Amino acid sequence: MELKFGWLAWALLSATFAALTAIFAKIGVANINSDLATFIRTVVVMVALGAILLARGLFQQVNDISAHTYLFLTLSGLATGASWLCYFRALQIGDAALVAPIDKLGVVLVAIFGVTILGESLSLINWIGITMMASGAVLVAWR
């Protein structure tokens, strides 16, 4: 069964699941080492995604995937792992309502990296929005 949502619906679902991730993770790291908690979460993600790929018949032959693709997916995986380790540690020692907005500064960094690394372009109104997002994240986390 293929779900035919547009990008906005998927993005809103992503934001909802990211919010639930913060809440569930905050509860989950209360009595465990944050690195071990990250490992458990990663195993769950791998098993769930493997089951989805298997059920949908979406596995590809590994030799059909280019070295370039492997390189950048490996770098992305390493960045994800580092992000998760840092995020879980931050959640363990800080309030979820403070940690999550600062974590979402990643959205601001994506805009900056998209322009500087990928050559994407943003309009003045986009930059105003990025500035407001950065300011909002700081204000939400301000104590």
N, CA, C and O atoms as CSV, one atom per row, in Angstrom:
chain,resi,resn,atom,element,x,y,z
A,1,MET,N,N,0.850,-1.188,0.000
A,1,MET,CA,C,0.000,0.000,0.000
A,1,MET,C,C,0.886,1.238,0.000
A,1,MET,O,O,1.701,1.427,0.903
A,2,GLU,N,N,0.727,2.059,-0.989
A,2,GLU,CA,C,1.529,3.276,-1.124
A,2,GLU,C,C,0.725,4.466,-0.613
A,2,GLU,O,O,-0.387,4.719,-1.076
A,3,LEU,N,N,1.292,5.191,0.339
A,3,LEU,CA,C,0.624,6.384,0.844
A,3,LEU,C,C,0.977,7.560,-0.051
A,3,LEU,O,O,2.155,7.836,-0.276
A,4,LYS,N,N,-0.013,8.243,-0.557
A,4,LYS,CA,C,0.191,9.339,-1.511
A,4,LYS,C,C,0.018,10.690,-0.833
A,4,LYS,O,O,-0.919,11.430,-1.132
A,5,PHE,N,N,0.933,11.007,0.086
A,5,PHE,CA,C,0.922,12.314,0.732
A,5,PHE,C,C,1.887,13.219,-0.010
A,5,PHE,O,O,2.841,12.747,-0.627
A,6,GLY,N,N,1.640,14.511,0.049
A,6,GLY,CA,C,2.592,15.481,-0.458
A,6,GLY,C,C,3.681,15.732,0.583
A,6,GLY,O,O,3.636,15.208,1.696
A,7,TRP,N,N,4.647,16.537,0.194
A,7,TRP,CA,C,5.794,16.795,1.083
A,7,TRP,C,C,5.357,17.434,2.390
A,7,TRP,O,O,5.944,17.142,3.432
A,8,LEU,N,N,4.347,18.296,2.372
A,8,LEU,CA,C,3.932,18.983,3.590
A,8,LEU,C,C,3.348,17.996,4.600
A,8,LEU,O,O,3.643,18.084,5.792
A,9,ALA,N,N,2.537,17.073,4.138
A,9,ALA,CA,C,1.973,16.073,5.049
A,9,ALA,C,C,3.087,15.234,5.671
A,9,ALA,O,O,3.076,14.982,6.876
A,10,TRP,N,N,4.053,14.799,4.848
A,10,TRP,CA,C,5.176,14.014,5.378
A,10,TRP,C,C,5.997,14.832,6.363
A,10,TRP,O,O,6.433,14.308,7.387
A,11,ALA,N,N,6.212,16.109,6.067
A,11,ALA,CA,C,6.987,16.974,6.960
A,11,ALA,C,C,6.259,17.170,8.292
A,11,ALA,O,O,6.892,17.167,9.348
A,12,LEU,N,N,4.946,17.338,8.251
A,12,LEU,CA,C,4.174,17.488,9.488
A,12,LEU,C,C,4.183,16.197,10.307
A,12,LEU,O,O,4.265,16.236,11.534
A,13,LEU,N,N,4.100,15.061,9.624
A,13,LEU,CA,C,4.221,13.785,10.329
A,13,LEU,C,C,5.611,13.652,10.954
A,13,LEU,O,O,5.747,13.185,12.084
A,14,SER,N,N,6.630,14.061,10.216
A,14,SER,CA,C,8.000,14.023,10.745
A,14,SER,C,C,8.115,14.874,12.004
A,14,SER,O,O,8.703,14.444,12.996
A,15,ALA,N,N,7.561,16.069,11.965
A,15,ALA,CA,C,7.611,16.959,13.132
A,15,ALA,C,C,6.868,16.341,14.322
A,15,ALA,O,O,7.319,16.434,15.463
A,16,THR,N,N,5.734,15.714,14.042
A,16,THR,CA,C,4.973,15.072,15.120
A,16,THR,C,C,5.769,13.938,15.744
A,16,THR,O,O,5.850,13.830,16.968
A,17,PHE,N,N,6.356,13.091,14.902
A,17,PHE,CA,C,7.148,11.984,15.424
A,17,PHE,C,C,8.412,12.485,16.119
A,17,PHE,O,O,8.854,11.883,17.097
A,18,ALA,N,N,8.997,13.573,15.631
A,18,ALA,CA,C,10.172,14.149,16.298
A,18,ALA,C,C,9.794,14.657,17.691
A,18,ALA,O,O,10.561,14.502,18.641
A,19,ALA,N,N,8.616,15.258,17.806
A,19,ALA,CA,C,8.159,15.720,19.119
A,19,ALA,C,C,7.948,14.530,20.056
A,19,ALA,O,O,8.358,14.569,21.216
A,20,LEU,N,N,7.312,13.479,19.554
A,20,LEU,CA,C,7.110,12.285,20.371
A,20,LEU,C,C,8.445,11.640,20.738
A,20,LEU,O,O,8.598,11.098,21.833
A,21,THR,N,N,9.409,11.700,19.820
A,21,THR,CA,C,10.745,11.173,20.095
A,21,THR,C,C,11.341,11.856,21.313
A,21,THR,O,O,11.902,11.195,22.187
A,22,ALA,N,N,11.225,13.167,21.376
A,22,ALA,CA,C,11.783,13.909,22.512
A,22,ALA,C,C,11.115,13.505,23.822
A,22,ALA,O,O,11.788,13.307,24.834
A,23,ILE,N,N,9.807,13.385,23.800
A,23,ILE,CA,C,9.078,13.042,25.026
A,23,ILE,C,C,9.400,11.612,25.459
A,23,ILE,O,O,9.723,11.365,26.621
A,24,PHE,N,N,9.310,10.673,24.515
A,24,PHE,CA,C,9.598,9.282,24.844
A,24,PHE,C,C,11.048,9.098,25.272
A,24,PHE,O,O,11.333,8.352,26.209
A,25,ALA,N,N,11.962,9.776,24.588
A,25,ALA,CA,C,13.389,9.649,24.926
A,25,ALA,C,C,13.680,10.233,26.302
A,25,ALA,O,O,14.460,9.655,27.060
A,26,LYS,N,N,13.080,11.349,26.635
A,26,LYS,CA,C,13.286,11.956,27.951
A,26,LYS,C,C,12.881,10.977,29.052
A,26,LYS,O,O,13.581,10.833,30.055
A,27,ILE,N,N,11.765,10.319,28.859
A,27,ILE,CA,C,11.318,9.320,29.837
A,27,ILE,C,C,12.255,8.113,29.817
A,27,ILE,O,O,12.602,7.574,30.868
A,28,GLY,N,N,12.660,7.694,28.626
A,28,GLY,CA,C,13.473,6.503,28.466
A,28,GLY,C,C,14.890,6.605,28.996
A,28,GLY,O,O,15.467,5.597,29.405
A,29,VAL,N,N,15.465,7.804,28.998
A,29,VAL,CA,C,16.860,7.945,29.455
A,29,VAL,C,C,16.965,8.227,30.950
A,29,VAL,O,O,18.063,8.440,31.463
A,30,ALA,N,N,15.852,8.231,31.640
A,30,ALA,CA,C,15.854,8.603,33.057
A,30,ALA,C,C,16.741,7.698,33.907
A,30,ALA,O,O,17.389,8.178,34.836
A,31,ASN,N,N,16.783,6.408,33.611
A,31,ASN,CA,C,17.508,5.472,34.470
A,31,ASN,C,C,18.484,4.594,33.701
A,31,ASN,O,O,18.700,3.438,34.064
A,32,ILE,N,N,19.076,5.139,32.635
A,32,ILE,CA,C,19.989,4.367,31.801
A,32,ILE,C,C,21.048,5.317,31.234
A,32,ILE,O,O,20.806,6.516,31.091
A,33,ASN,N,N,22.198,4.779,30.920
A,33,ASN,CA,C,23.237,5.576,30.263
A,33,ASN,C,C,22.701,6.067,28.915
A,33,ASN,O,O,22.109,5.289,28.167
A,34,SER,N,N,22.898,7.327,28.605
A,34,SER,CA,C,22.328,7.898,27.384
A,34,SER,C,C,22.890,7.254,26.125
A,34,SER,O,O,22.179,7.150,25.125
A,35,ASP,N,N,24.161,6.815,26.146
A,35,ASP,CA,C,24.732,6.146,24.971
A,35,ASP,C,C,24.082,4.786,24.746
A,35,ASP,O,O,23.812,4.411,23.606
A,36,LEU,N,N,23.828,4.045,25.823
A,36,LEU,CA,C,23.146,2.757,25.707
A,36,LEU,C,C,21.715,2.977,25.218
A,36,LEU,O,O,21.211,2.205,24.402
A,37,ALA,N,N,21.070,4.012,25.707
A,37,ALA,CA,C,19.713,4.333,25.248
A,37,ALA,C,C,19.714,4.621,23.745
A,37,ALA,O,O,18.806,4.197,23.029
A,38,THR,N,N,20.718,5.329,23.277
A,38,THR,CA,C,20.835,5.621,21.848
A,38,THR,C,C,21.027,4.334,21.056
A,38,THR,O,O,20.443,4.173,19.984
A,39,PHE,N,N,21.834,3.421,21.572
A,39,PHE,CA,C,22.053,2.140,20.913
A,39,PHE,C,C,20.744,1.362,20.797
A,39,PHE,O,O,20.431,0.830,19.732
A,40,ILE,N,N,19.985,1.295,21.879
A,40,ILE,CA,C,18.708,0.570,21.865
A,40,ILE,C,C,17.767,1.197,20.842
A,40,ILE,O,O,17.115,0.491,20.074
A,41,ARG,N,N,17.703,2.509,20.837
A,41,ARG,CA,C,16.847,3.213,19.875
A,41,ARG,C,C,17.280,2.889,18.446
A,41,ARG,O,O,16.437,2.669,17.576
A,42,THR,N,N,18.574,2.860,18.205
A,42,THR,CA,C,19.092,2.592,16.869
A,42,THR,C,C,18.729,1.183,16.416
A,42,THR,O,O,18.352,0.983,15.261
A,43,VAL,N,N,18.837,0.214,17.304
A,43,VAL,CA,C,18.460,-1.166,16.976
A,43,VAL,C,C,16.979,-1.225,16.614
A,43,VAL,O,O,16.601,-1.877,15.641
A,44,VAL,N,N,16.150,-0.552,17.389
A,44,VAL,CA,C,14.709,-0.535,17.101
A,44,VAL,C,C,14.454,0.075,15.726
A,44,VAL,O,O,13.655,-0.457,14.955
A,45,VAL,N,N,15.119,1.179,15.411
A,45,VAL,CA,C,14.952,1.826,14.108
A,45,VAL,C,C,15.379,0.877,12.988
A,45,VAL,O,O,14.680,0.749,11.982
A,46,MET,N,N,16.523,0.215,13.159
A,46,MET,CA,C,17.019,-0.708,12.126
A,46,MET,C,C,16.046,-1.861,11.897
A,46,MET,O,O,15.741,-2.199,10.753
A,47,VAL,N,N,15.560,-2.460,12.972
A,47,VAL,CA,C,14.635,-3.588,12.841
A,47,VAL,C,C,13.335,-3.128,12.173
A,47,VAL,O,O,12.828,-3.800,11.276
A,48,ALA,N,N,12.804,-1.997,12.606
A,48,ALA,CA,C,11.546,-1.498,12.037
A,48,ALA,C,C,11.707,-1.184,10.548
A,48,ALA,O,O,10.858,-1.561,9.740
A,49,LEU,N,N,12.783,-0.499,10.185
A,49,LEU,CA,C,12.989,-0.160,8.776
A,49,LEU,C,C,13.265,-1.401,7.939
A,49,LEU,O,O,12.805,-1.501,6.802
A,50,GLY,N,N,14.018,-2.350,8.501
A,50,GLY,CA,C,14.254,-3.602,7.790
A,50,GLY,C,C,12.952,-4.327,7.501
A,50,GLY,O,O,12.761,-4.849,6.402
A,51,ALA,N,N,12.056,-4.363,8.477
A,51,ALA,CA,C,10.752,-5.014,8.292
A,51,ALA,C,C,9.929,-4.305,7.219
A,51,ALA,O,O,9.268,-4.953,6.408
A,52,ILE,N,N,9.970,-2.981,7.217
A,52,ILE,CA,C,9.228,-2.216,6.205
A,52,ILE,C,C,9.782,-2.498,4.817
A,52,ILE,O,O,9.018,-2.747,3.884
A,53,LEU,N,N,11.111,-2.462,4.670
A,53,LEU,CA,C,11.726,-2.731,3.369
A,53,LEU,C,C,11.417,-4.147,2.894
A,53,LEU,O,O,11.111,-4.362,1.721
A,54,LEU,N,N,11.497,-5.098,3.797
A,54,LEU,CA,C,11.215,-6.494,3.457
A,54,LEU,C,C,9.756,-6.660,3.028
A,54,LEU,O,O,9.470,-7.295,2.012
A,55,ALA,N,N,8.842,-6.090,3.802
A,55,ALA,CA,C,7.411,-6.216,3.498
A,55,ALA,C,C,7.053,-5.567,2.158
A,55,ALA,O,O,6.159,-6.037,1.454
A,56,ARG,N,N,7.746,-4.501,1.817
A,56,ARG,CA,C,7.439,-3.784,0.572
A,56,ARG,C,C,8.310,-4.224,-0.598
A,56,ARG,O,O,8.140,-3.733,-1.714
A,57,GLY,N,N,9.246,-5.150,-0.355
A,57,GLY,CA,C,10.110,-5.639,-1.425
A,57,GLY,C,C,11.033,-4.572,-1.988
A,57,GLY,O,O,11.266,-4.520,-3.196
A,58,LEU,N,N,11.558,-3.721,-1.115
A,58,LEU,CA,C,12.344,-2.577,-1.575
A,58,LEU,C,C,13.854,-2.724,-1.404
A,58,LEU,O,O,14.596,-1.781,-1.680
A,59,PHE,N,N,14.323,-3.889,-0.954
A,59,PHE,CA,C,15.769,-4.066,-0.863
A,59,PHE,C,C,16.356,-4.086,-2.273
A,59,PHE,O,O,15.754,-4.646,-3.190
A,60,GLN,N,N,17.533,-3.474,-2.448
A,60,GLN,CA,C,18.247,-3.468,-3.723
A,60,GLN,C,C,19.488,-4.336,-3.598
A,60,GLN,O,O,19.970,-4.598,-2.496
A,61,GLN,N,N,19.995,-4.775,-4.733
A,61,GLN,CA,C,21.285,-5.448,-4.738
A,61,GLN,C,C,22.348,-4.434,-4.322
A,61,GLN,O,O,22.367,-3.307,-4.817
A,62,VAL,N,N,23.227,-4.840,-3.412
A,62,VAL,CA,C,24.227,-3.890,-2.906
A,62,VAL,C,C,25.174,-3.423,-3.998
A,62,VAL,O,O,25.697,-2.311,-3.921
A,63,ASN,N,N,25.405,-4.243,-5.009
A,63,ASN,CA,C,26.302,-3.804,-6.086
A,63,ASN,C,C,25.619,-2.846,-7.052
A,63,ASN,O,O,26.280,-2.298,-7.934
A,64,ASP,N,N,24.316,-2.630,-6.912
A,64,ASP,CA,C,23.598,-1.641,-7.725
A,64,ASP,C,C,23.714,-0.228,-7.147
A,64,ASP,O,O,23.269,0.741,-7.763
A,65,ILE,N,N,24.309,-0.124,-5.973
A,65,ILE,CA,C,24.412,1.167,-5.292
A,65,ILE,C,C,25.830,1.696,-5.478
A,65,ILE,O,O,26.800,0.978,-5.235
A,66,SER,N,N,25.950,2.949,-5.909
A,66,SER,CA,C,27.264,3.513,-6.228
A,66,SER,C,C,28.084,3.802,-4.974
A,66,SER,O,O,27.546,3.956,-3.878
A,67,ALA,N,N,29.400,3.870,-5.166
A,67,ALA,CA,C,30.308,4.211,-4.068
A,67,ALA,C,C,29.999,5.614,-3.540
A,67,ALA,O,O,30.083,5.861,-2.337
A,68,HIS,N,N,29.646,6.516,-4.431
A,68,HIS,CA,C,29.279,7.889,-4.044
A,68,HIS,C,C,28.084,7.870,-3.088
A,68,HIS,O,O,28.075,8.566,-2.072
A,69,THR,N,N,27.080,7.062,-3.430
A,69,THR,CA,C,25.901,6.937,-2.581
A,69,THR,C,C,26.277,6.350,-1.226
A,69,THR,O,O,25.847,6.855,-0.189
A,70,TYR,N,N,27.077,5.286,-1.230
A,70,TYR,CA,C,27.525,4.680,0.031
A,70,TYR,C,C,28.286,5.688,0.889
A,70,TYR,O,O,28.069,5.769,2.098
A,71,LEU,N,N,29.179,6.457,0.260
A,71,LEU,CA,C,29.967,7.440,1.001
A,71,LEU,C,C,29.065,8.429,1.724
A,71,LEU,O,O,29.211,8.649,2.926
A,72,PHE,N,N,28.138,9.021,0.990
A,72,PHE,CA,C,27.320,10.067,1.603
A,72,PHE,C,C,26.263,9.514,2.551
A,72,PHE,O,O,25.883,10.195,3.504
A,73,LEU,N,N,25.781,8.305,2.315
A,73,LEU,CA,C,24.874,7.695,3.283
A,73,LEU,C,C,25.632,7.296,4.546
A,73,LEU,O,O,25.087,7.363,5.648
A,74,THR,N,N,26.883,6.883,4.388
A,74,THR,CA,C,27.708,6.585,5.566
A,74,THR,C,C,27.964,7.854,6.369
A,74,THR,O,O,27.832,7.849,7.593
A,75,LEU,N,N,28.328,8.939,5.696
A,75,LEU,CA,C,28.533,10.221,6.397
A,75,LEU,C,C,27.244,10.676,7.075
A,75,LEU,O,O,27.271,11.172,8.201
A,76,SER,N,N,26.126,10.508,6.391
A,76,SER,CA,C,24.838,10.874,6.980
A,76,SER,C,C,24.545,10.018,8.206
A,76,SER,O,O,24.068,10.523,9.222
A,77,GLY,N,N,24.829,8.728,8.109
A,77,GLY,CA,C,24.624,7.839,9.246
A,77,GLY,C,C,25.499,8.215,10.432
A,77,GLY,O,O,25.043,8.198,11.575
A,78,LEU,N,N,26.754,8.553,10.161
A,78,LEU,CA,C,27.643,8.975,11.241
A,78,LEU,C,C,27.152,10.276,11.877
A,78,LEU,O,O,27.191,10.429,13.098
A,79,ALA,N,N,26.691,11.209,11.046
A,79,ALA,CA,C,26.151,12.467,11.574
A,79,ALA,C,C,24.889,12.209,12.388
A,79,ALA,O,O,24.689,12.824,13.435
A,80,THR,N,N,24.037,11.302,11.914
A,80,THR,CA,C,22.828,10.942,12.659
A,80,THR,C,C,23.194,10.352,14.007
A,80,THR,O,O,22.630,10.733,15.033
A,81,GLY,N,N,24.138,9.421,14.005
A,81,GLY,CA,C,24.572,8.806,15.259
A,81,GLY,C,C,25.118,9.828,16.238
A,81,GLY,O,O,24.785,9.803,17.423
A,82,ALA,N,N,25.956,10.725,15.743
A,82,ALA,CA,C,26.514,11.773,16.612
A,82,ALA,C,C,25.405,12.670,17.142
A,82,ALA,O,O,25.407,13.045,18.314
A,83,SER,N,N,24.451,13.015,16.267
A,83,SER,CA,C,23.325,13.845,16.685
A,83,SER,C,C,22.513,13.146,17.762
A,83,SER,O,O,22.160,13.762,18.768
A,84,TRP,N,N,22.215,11.877,17.568
A,84,TRP,CA,C,21.418,11.132,18.542
A,84,TRP,C,C,22.140,11.005,19.869
A,84,TRP,O,O,21.526,11.161,20.925
A,85,LEU,N,N,23.442,10.722,19.832
A,85,LEU,CA,C,24.211,10.620,21.081
A,85,LEU,C,C,24.151,11.940,21.858
A,85,LEU,O,O,23.911,11.957,23.065
A,86,CYS,N,N,24.372,13.028,21.144
A,86,CYS,CA,C,24.337,14.350,21.789
A,86,CYS,C,C,22.935,14.688,22.282
A,86,CYS,O,O,22.771,15.224,23.378
A,87,TYR,N,N,21.930,14.377,21.476
A,87,TYR,CA,C,20.547,14.675,21.819
A,87,TYR,C,C,20.108,13.919,23.068
A,87,TYR,O,O,19.502,14.501,23.967
A,88,PHE,N,N,20.414,12.621,23.125
A,88,PHE,CA,C,20.018,11.831,24.289
A,88,PHE,C,C,20.745,12.302,25.541
A,88,PHE,O,O,20.159,12.328,26.623
A,89,ARG,N,N,22.014,12.673,25.405
A,89,ARG,CA,C,22.744,13.189,26.573
A,89,ARG,C,C,22.133,14.509,27.032
A,89,ARG,O,O,21.957,14.731,28.230
A,90,ALA,N,N,21.812,15.379,26.088
A,90,ALA,CA,C,21.180,16.653,26.438
A,90,ALA,C,C,19.840,16.429,27.120
A,90,ALA,O,O,19.521,17.109,28.096
A,91,LEU,N,N,19.043,15.473,26.614
A,91,LEU,CA,C,17.753,15.169,27.231
A,91,LEU,C,C,17.910,14.601,28.632
A,91,LEU,O,O,17.093,14.854,29.517
A,92,GLN,N,N,18.977,13.828,28.819
A,92,GLN,CA,C,19.188,13.220,30.124
A,92,GLN,C,C,19.473,14.277,31.185
A,92,GLN,O,O,19.064,14.124,32.336
A,93,ILE,N,N,20.165,15.336,30.812
A,93,ILE,CA,C,20.557,16.340,31.813
A,93,ILE,C,C,19.751,17.628,31.741
A,93,ILE,O,O,19.868,18.479,32.622
A,94,GLY,N,N,18.928,17.782,30.696
A,94,GLY,CA,C,18.151,19.012,30.553
A,94,GLY,C,C,16.682,18.729,30.346
A,94,GLY,O,O,16.294,17.589,30.091
A,95,ASP,N,N,15.865,19.751,30.452
A,95,ASP,CA,C,14.424,19.625,30.220
A,95,ASP,C,C,14.143,19.455,28.729
A,95,ASP,O,O,14.748,20.132,27.898
A,96,ALA,N,N,13.222,18.550,28.393
A,96,ALA,CA,C,12.864,18.320,26.996
A,96,ALA,C,C,12.386,19.608,26.324
A,96,ALA,O,O,12.675,19.848,25.152
A,97,ALA,N,N,11.655,20.431,27.071
A,97,ALA,CA,C,11.130,21.682,26.511
A,97,ALA,C,C,12.226,22.690,26.203
A,97,ALA,O,O,12.001,23.643,25.457
A,98,LEU,N,N,13.406,22.489,26.769
A,98,LEU,CA,C,14.542,23.366,26.475
A,98,LEU,C,C,15.468,22.743,25.435
A,98,LEU,O,O,15.995,23.433,24.562
A,99,VAL,N,N,15.656,21.437,25.539
A,99,VAL,CA,C,16.575,20.744,24.626
A,99,VAL,C,C,16.027,20.729,23.201
A,99,VAL,O,O,16.751,21.042,22.256
A,100,ALA,N,N,14.760,20.370,23.042
A,100,ALA,CA,C,14.183,20.200,21.708
A,100,ALA,C,C,14.270,21.454,20.841
A,100,ALA,O,O,14.635,21.337,19.671
A,101,PRO,N,N,13.952,22.656,21.355
A,101,PRO,CA,C,14.055,23.822,20.477
A,101,PRO,C,C,15.486,24.108,20.017
A,101,PRO,O,O,15.705,24.537,18.885
A,102,ILE,N,N,16.445,23.870,20.892
A,102,ILE,CA,C,17.834,24.085,20.489
A,102,ILE,C,C,18.226,23.039,19.452
A,102,ILE,O,O,18.921,23.354,18.485
A,103,ASP,N,N,17.786,21.803,19.644
A,103,ASP,CA,C,18.030,20.759,18.650
A,103,ASP,C,C,17.453,21.160,17.299
A,103,ASP,O,O,18.043,20.864,16.261
A,104,LYS,N,N,16.322,21.820,17.304
A,104,LYS,CA,C,15.681,22.222,16.051
A,104,LYS,C,C,16.414,23.368,15.356
A,104,LYS,O,O,16.039,23.761,14.251
A,105,LEU,N,N,17.439,23.899,15.983
A,105,LEU,CA,C,18.288,24.848,15.262
A,105,LEU,C,C,18.956,24.168,14.072
A,105,LEU,O,O,19.517,24.829,13.198
A,106,GLY,N,N,18.888,22.840,14.050
A,106,GLY,CA,C,19.356,22.104,12.880
A,106,GLY,C,C,18.645,22.563,11.619
A,106,GLY,O,O,19.236,22.536,10.539
A,107,VAL,N,N,17.402,22.980,11.728
A,107,VAL,CA,C,16.651,23.487,10.582
A,107,VAL,C,C,17.334,24.749,10.039
A,107,VAL,O,O,17.467,24.920,8.827
A,108,VAL,N,N,17.755,25.608,10.932
A,108,VAL,CA,C,18.458,26.829,10.537
A,108,VAL,C,C,19.786,26.463,9.864
A,108,VAL,O,O,20.154,27.035,8.838
A,109,LEU,N,N,20.493,25.504,10.459
A,109,LEU,CA,C,21.769,25.082,9.889
A,109,LEU,C,C,21.591,24.420,8.527
A,109,LEU,O,O,22.443,24.575,7.651
A,110,VAL,N,N,20.496,23.685,8.337
A,110,VAL,CA,C,20.220,23.089,7.026
A,110,VAL,C,C,20.075,24.185,5.980
A,110,VAL,O,O,20.594,24.052,4.872
A,111,ALA,N,N,19.381,25.259,6.312
A,111,ALA,CA,C,19.232,26.367,5.366
A,111,ALA,C,C,20.598,26.952,5.007
A,111,ALA,O,O,20.893,27.184,3.835
A,112,ILE,N,N,21.420,27.186,6.019
A,112,ILE,CA,C,22.753,27.761,5.784
A,112,ILE,C,C,23.614,26.796,4.974
A,112,ILE,O,O,24.265,27.204,4.012
A,113,PHE,N,N,23.621,25.503,5.361
A,113,PHE,CA,C,24.416,24.515,4.626
A,113,PHE,C,C,23.864,24.304,3.215
A,113,PHE,O,O,24.631,24.112,2.271
A,114,GLY,N,N,22.541,24.341,3.070
A,114,GLY,CA,C,21.943,24.192,1.747
A,114,GLY,C,C,22.411,25.267,0.792
A,114,GLY,O,O,22.674,25.003,-0.381
A,115,VAL,N,N,22.514,26.482,1.302
A,115,VAL,CA,C,22.978,27.595,0.470
A,115,VAL,C,C,24.478,27.490,0.213
A,115,VAL,O,O,24.929,27.621,-0.925
A,116,THR,N,N,25.256,27.251,1.282
A,116,THR,CA,C,26.716,27.286,1.129
A,116,THR,C,C,27.304,26.021,0.509
A,116,THR,O,O,28.288,26.099,-0.227
A,117,ILE,N,N,26.721,24.863,0.793
A,117,ILE,CA,C,27.289,23.610,0.300
A,117,ILE,C,C,26.584,23.108,-0.960
A,117,ILE,O,O,27.235,22.658,-1.903
A,118,LEU,N,N,25.258,23.187,-0.973
A,118,LEU,CA,C,24.481,22.648,-2.092
A,118,LEU,C,C,24.166,23.677,-3.167
A,118,LEU,O,O,23.671,23.322,-4.237
A,119,GLY,N,N,24.447,24.944,-2.896
A,119,GLY,CA,C,24.182,25.981,-3.883
A,119,GLY,C,C,22.708,26.337,-4.030
A,119,GLY,O,O,22.306,26.919,-5.037
A,120,GLU,N,N,21.906,25.992,-3.033
A,120,GLU,CA,C,20.492,26.356,-3.080
A,120,GLU,C,C,20.354,27.856,-2.833
A,120,GLU,O,O,21.288,28.499,-2.353
A,121,SER,N,N,19.207,28.401,-3.157
A,121,SER,CA,C,19.011,29.832,-2.936
A,121,SER,C,C,17.754,30.054,-2.102
A,121,SER,O,O,16.764,29.333,-2.222
A,122,LEU,N,N,17.828,31.064,-1.266
A,122,LEU,CA,C,16.691,31.449,-0.437
A,122,LEU,C,C,16.404,32.925,-0.668
A,122,LEU,O,O,17.318,33.722,-0.880
A,123,SER,N,N,15.136,33.275,-0.625
A,123,SER,CA,C,14.738,34.671,-0.807
A,123,SER,C,C,14.894,35.433,0.504
A,123,SER,O,O,15.169,34.844,1.549
A,124,LEU,N,N,14.717,36.735,0.437
A,124,LEU,CA,C,14.779,37.574,1.631
A,124,LEU,C,C,13.755,37.115,2.660
A,124,LEU,O,O,14.065,37.044,3.849
A,125,ILE,N,N,12.538,36.803,2.219
A,125,ILE,CA,C,11.510,36.361,3.148
A,125,ILE,C,C,11.908,35.031,3.797
A,125,ILE,O,O,11.610,34.800,4.969
A,126,ASN,N,N,12.584,34.153,3.033
A,126,ASN,CA,C,13.079,32.899,3.605
A,126,ASN,C,C,14.108,33.173,4.699
A,126,ASN,O,O,14.063,32.553,5.762
A,127,TRP,N,N,15.033,34.093,4.446
A,127,TRP,CA,C,16.056,34.429,5.442
A,127,TRP,C,C,15.441,35.071,6.679
A,127,TRP,O,O,15.902,34.846,7.798
A,128,ILE,N,N,14.399,35.869,6.472
A,128,ILE,CA,C,13.696,36.442,7.626
A,128,ILE,C,C,13.091,35.310,8.458
A,128,ILE,O,O,13.178,35.318,9.686
A,129,GLY,N,N,12.481,34.346,7.785
A,129,GLY,CA,C,11.916,33.192,8.486
A,129,GLY,C,C,12.977,32.398,9.229
A,129,GLY,O,O,12.756,31.982,10.367
A,130,ILE,N,N,14.120,32.183,8.601
A,130,ILE,CA,C,15.225,31.454,9.244
A,130,ILE,C,C,15.691,32.211,10.485
A,130,ILE,O,O,15.938,31.605,11.528
A,131,THR,N,N,15.810,33.528,10.376
A,131,THR,CA,C,16.210,34.351,11.519
A,131,THR,C,C,15.178,34.260,12.639
A,131,THR,O,O,15.531,34.169,13.815
A,132,MET,N,N,13.904,34.284,12.265
A,132,MET,CA,C,12.845,34.170,13.272
A,132,MET,C,C,12.870,32.796,13.939
A,132,MET,O,O,12.650,32.688,15.145
A,133,MET,N,N,13.139,31.742,13.158
A,133,MET,CA,C,13.223,30.400,13.733
A,133,MET,C,C,14.365,30.310,14.720
A,133,MET,O,O,14.214,29.738,15.800
A,134,ALA,N,N,15.499,30.866,14.362
A,134,ALA,CA,C,16.656,30.844,15.261
A,134,ALA,C,C,16.341,31.630,16.531
A,134,ALA,O,O,16.621,31.172,17.638
A,135,SER,N,N,15.764,32.802,16.366
A,135,SER,CA,C,15.407,33.618,17.524
A,135,SER,C,C,14.378,32.916,18.377
A,135,SER,O,O,14.485,32.929,19.604
A,136,GLY,N,N,13.386,32.304,17.763
A,136,GLY,CA,C,12.350,31.590,18.500
A,136,GLY,C,C,12.908,30.430,19.300
A,136,GLY,O,O,12.512,30.218,20.446
A,137,ALA,N,N,13.830,29.671,18.704
A,137,ALA,CA,C,14.421,28.540,19.416
A,137,ALA,C,C,15.175,29.012,20.643
A,137,ALA,O,O,15.093,28.403,21.709
A,138,VAL,N,N,15.905,30.092,20.484
A,138,VAL,CA,C,16.658,30.640,21.621
A,138,VAL,C,C,15.704,31.149,22.693
A,138,VAL,O,O,15.923,30.907,23.879
A,139,LEU,N,N,14.663,31.841,22.297
A,139,LEU,CA,C,13.701,32.382,23.259
A,139,LEU,C,C,12.939,31.278,23.998
A,139,LEU,O,O,12.680,31.400,25.196
A,140,VAL,N,N,12.579,30.205,23.292
A,140,VAL,CA,C,11.882,29.097,23.950
A,140,VAL,C,C,12.779,28.433,24.983
A,140,VAL,O,O,12.308,28.007,26.038
A,141,ALA,N,N,14.072,28.343,24.684
A,141,ALA,CA,C,15.011,27.669,25.579
A,141,ALA,C,C,15.595,28.600,26.649
A,141,ALA,O,O,16.328,28.152,27.531
A,142,TRP,N,N,15.277,29.863,26.572
A,142,TRP,CA,C,15.843,30.856,27.507
A,142,TRP,C,C,15.327,30.587,28.931
A,142,TRP,O,O,14.140,30.334,29.136
A,143,ARG,N,N,16.222,30.645,29.884
A,143,ARG,CA,C,15.825,30.491,31.295
A,143,ARG,C,C,16.326,31.656,32.078
A,143,ARG,O,O,16.105,31.729,33.287
